Amino acid sequence: MTEPLRISAREIPAPSSLSPQAQEALSMRTTPPVFPPIDDPGAWERLIAELDAEVEQLIGHITEHVRSNIVDTTVDGVSAYVATPQEIRAGGSGTVCLELHGGGLYQGGGGIARAVAGATADMRRLIVISPDYRMPPRHPYPVALEECLTVYRALVDEHGAENIIVSGSSAGGNLAAALTLRARDEGTPMPVALVLSSPEVDLTESGDTFATLSGIDSLDSLGPVNELYAAGADLRDPYLSPLFADFGPGFPRTFLQSGTRDLYLSNTVRLHRALRNAGVPVECHIFEGRPHLGFGGATIEDGEVMAEIDRFIQSLL
C-alpha cells in the first residue's frame, strides 16, 4: 500500500482576492457535532433538534425578508411547501422548480425547509415546491427518496416533465440526482434539468477532498449519518450514491457548483467527469475559496453563484 502524504501543520489564510465579507466568513468556525451510536434513536432526535434550532436561528434574517407566498400542503400524502414569487420571471410561467432541501439527509426539515422554499422562489422567480421529506432515525432510506419521487410524479402529471427543474444543495443534490435516476429506471419522464449545488453524491466519502480539505471546510465527515440513513443498504448503490450510476445518454442537462474549500469538491468534480463521459450536457462552476455552505448569502461571491444559476435557468426557458 502506498504511504500517505504527511504535511506539517500550517496556517491557511483567506484568499486575498475575496471580498472582506467573504474573508471574514472563512474565519468563522463551527464545532462539528458528536454523533450518537447508530442504535440510539432518541439521542439522534435530540441532536437533530439542537442542530435544527441552531440553523433556524442563523437563517432567521432570511425568513424575515422572504417575499414569496408560502403555502403548507400535502402532495399525495407527502408534506410539502409551495412558494409563489411576487413576480414570475419572463418565460417562466409554465415552469416549476422541485427544490429538495439539504441537511445531510438527517436534518433541515420543517421550518428550515419552508424558509428554503421561500428564499429559492424569491431568487429563481419561479414557483417552488419543496417536499418536507421524512428522515432518520425513524425514517431511513428509502423513505426520503420515495417521498421526493411521489411529489415529482405528481408534478409530472400536472405540469409535464419538460417544465420541471429539479434542484438541491448538498443532501438535496443527492436526492435530486437519485430521483432522476429512479425516474429514468422506472420509465417516468425525466426533468428538463438539474441544478446541484455541492451535491452529496458519494456517501462512501471516497473522494480526494474528504482528506485534503478535512479541517479546512467547516463541514466534517458525515460517515455515521450516512450509515444511519442507509440502514444497512450498500452505500455504493446509485440510489444512495448517485456518483456510481451509469448515466448514459438522455440524462438531463445539469448545472454543478462547488468551491475550492468545499469538503464535497471531489463529489462535484467526479460527477462532472462522469456526466461528461456519458455525453450529458453539464456545466461545472468552481468558486475561489468557497466552503460547502458558502459565505452566508450576503457577499459579492454568493451573488456570483446566484447569477450563474439564474443564467442557467433562463437558458432553459
N, C-alpha and C positions, 0 to 999 in steps of 0.2 A: 504493500500500500504506500502511495506517495506521501511523504511527510508534509504536513500542513505548513503554510507560510506563517511565520511568527513575527509580529510587529510590536515594537515597544510602545508604551503609552505616549500619546502626543496630543497637543491642542489643535482643534479644528475650528478656525474662525469662520464666521459667516461670510459668504462671498461679498466682496465689496461692490459688485455690480447690482446687488439687490437694493431695493428701497430701504430707508431707515426702519420703516414699519415691519418689513419682512425680516430684516436682520434682528430686530427685537423679538419677533415671534420665534425665531430659531433659538433664541437664548432661553426661552421658557421651557421648562422640563416638567413632565408629569411622571409620577411613580407608577410603573406597571402594576396591575393587580396581582395578588397572590391567589392562584386558583385552588379551589377546594378539591377534595377527592372526587373522582368521577361518580362514585356511588352515593354521594350525599346531596340529593336534590334540594333539600332545604337550605343548605349552605350556598348552593348556586343561586337560588332565588333571592337570598339576602344580598349576595354580591351584585347581582344584576340590578336589584332595586337601588342599591347605593350608586352604581355606575350611571344608571339612567337619571337619577336625581342630579348628579354632577353635570351631565350633559345638558339636561333641561335648564339648569342654571346658566351654563355657558351660552346657550343659544337663546336665552330669554330676549335679548335685544333684537334678534332676528324675528322672533314670533311677534313682537310688538309692531314691527314695520311691514309685516305681510299684508299685501293689499288684495290678494285674490280671495274670492269667496270659497270657503271650505265647508263641505257637507259630509257628515258622517253617514255611511251607508253600509249595506251588505250586498255582495255580488255572488249570487248562487251560494249563500251561506257563509261567505268569507267577509270578514270585516274589512272595510276599505274607506279611503278618503278621496273625495273628488274635489279638486281645486280648479276653479274657473277664474282666469285672469280678468282684470278690468277691460283689457283690450287684447283681442286675438291678433297675432302677427299677420302681415299680408300673406295671403295664400294658405294660411293655416287653419281655416275654419273647419275643414274636414279631417284634420289630423289630431290624434290624441297621443299622449305620452304615458306609457306604463312605467312608473317610477318605483323601483324596488329599493327600499331603504337599506343603508349599511348598518354596521354594528357587530361585525364578527360572527354573524349567524347565531347570536345568542342575546343581543340586546338591541335597543334602538326602536322599539315598537311604541305603541300608544301615542302620547303627546309628542314625542320626538318625530315619529313617522308622519304625524299630522302636520307638524311645522315644516318638515322637509317637503311634503306635498305642496304646501302653500308657497314656500320660497322658490321651489322649482317652477311652479306655474308663473310666478312673477318674472323669473329670469327667462324662461323659454317662451312666454307669451302663447302658451298652448294649454288646452285642458289636460290636467294631470290626474291620473288615477293611481293611487298608491295602496296596495294591499297591506293590511296590518297582520301579516302572516305570523302564525304561532311558531314558537321556537323552543329549544331545550331550556331546562332539563325535562320538562313534562312532555314536550312535543319535538323529538329529534327527527332527523331525516327519515322519510322523505316528506314530512308534513309541510314544511315551508315551501318546498318546490311544488308540491301538489296544489297548495292553495294559490300560489302565484299563477300556475297553469290554469286553474279554474277561472281566475279573473281574466287571464289572457284569452281563453276560449270565448268567454262572454263578449269581450271587446271585438274579437274577430267576427262573431255573429252580428254584432251591432254596427261596426264601423268598416269591416274588411281589413285583412292583414296589411294590405298595401297602404293603409292610413294609420298604422301603429308604429311608433318608435318605442323601443324598449330600452330603458336607461337604468343604470345603477352604479353606485360607488362602493368600492371595497366588497363587502359581503353581498351587497346588491348587485355588483358586477358579476359575482359568482352565479347568483340566481338568474340574472338576465341571460348569461351565456348558456347555462344549463337548461333553462326554459326553452330557449331557441333550439337547442339540440333535441330536446324531448319532442317539441312541436314537429321538427323535421322527421324524427324517427317514427312518430305515430301518424304522420300524414296530415297534420294540421298545418295550414299555410303559415310560413314564417313571416316575421315583421319586416317592414321595409328597411330598417336599420337598427343598429345597436349603438348606444353611447355608454362606454365603460370607462369609468374613472378609477384608476389604480385597482383593477379588479382582483379579488382574492380567488384566483382560478387554480391554485395549486395548494391543496390542503396538506400535502406532504411537506411543503416548505423546502423543496429541494434546490431552489434557485440560488445563484451566487450571492445575491444581495442580502439573503437571510443571514449570511455570515459577515459580509463586508460592511453592511450598514447597521448591524446589531449594536445598539448603544448610541448610535448617531441619530436615527429616527426616534421619535418619542414612542412609536409603536414597537412592541416587542413580540416575540413568538406567541402564537395562539395555539400551540400544539395541543394542550389539554382541552381547549374549546373545540378544536377540530375533531378530536376523539369523541367528545360529548355529543357533538352534532351528528357525527356519522353513526353512532350507536352500533358499532361493530362492523359496519359495511367497509369495503375496501376503499381507502382514501384515493386510490388512483382511478376509481370508477369515474368516467367522464361526467356523469351527472353530479358527482361530488367535486371533482377537479376537472373542469372543462378543458384545461390546458392539454390533457391527454386524449382529447377526442380526435376522431378522423373527420375533419371539417368538410372536405370535398367541395366541389363546385356548387354554387347555388346558395351558400351561406350568405346571410345579409351583409351589406356594406356596414363597416364597423369603424367607429372612432375610439381610439385609445389615448389615455392621458396618464402620465406619471411624472416623477421628478427625480433629480439626482440624489436626494436624501430620503427617498421613499423606500422603506423596507421591502415593499412589493414591486420595486422597479424590475426585478428579474421576471416576475409574473407578466408584466406588460410587454417587456422586450421579447420574451419567449413566445407569448401569444401572438405578437405581431409577426414573428417569423413563421409560426405555424399557419397563420391565416394567409400570409404571402405565398407560402409554399403550396397552399391548397388553391391558389388563384382567387382568393377572396379580396375584393376591393377594401383596403384598410388604410386608415391614417393613424400615425403614431406621433404624439406630441410629448416630448420630454422637456420639462422646465427646470432651469437652473436653480439649485438649492431647495426645491420644493419638497417638503416632507409628505408623509402619507395623508395627513389631514389638512394640508395646505397651510396658509398663513393667517387664517382667522376670518377670511372673507372680505376684508376691507382694504386690501392692499392693491397697488398697481398690478402686481403679479397675479393675484387672484382674478382681477379683471381681465387679464390677458387670456386666462384659461376660459373664462366665460365667453369671451369674444370668439374664440376658436370654436367652441361648441355651438354658439349662435350661428356662426357662418356655416358650419356643417349642417345644422338643421335647416337653415334657409335653402341650402342647395338641394334638399330633398323635396321641397315644396313646388 
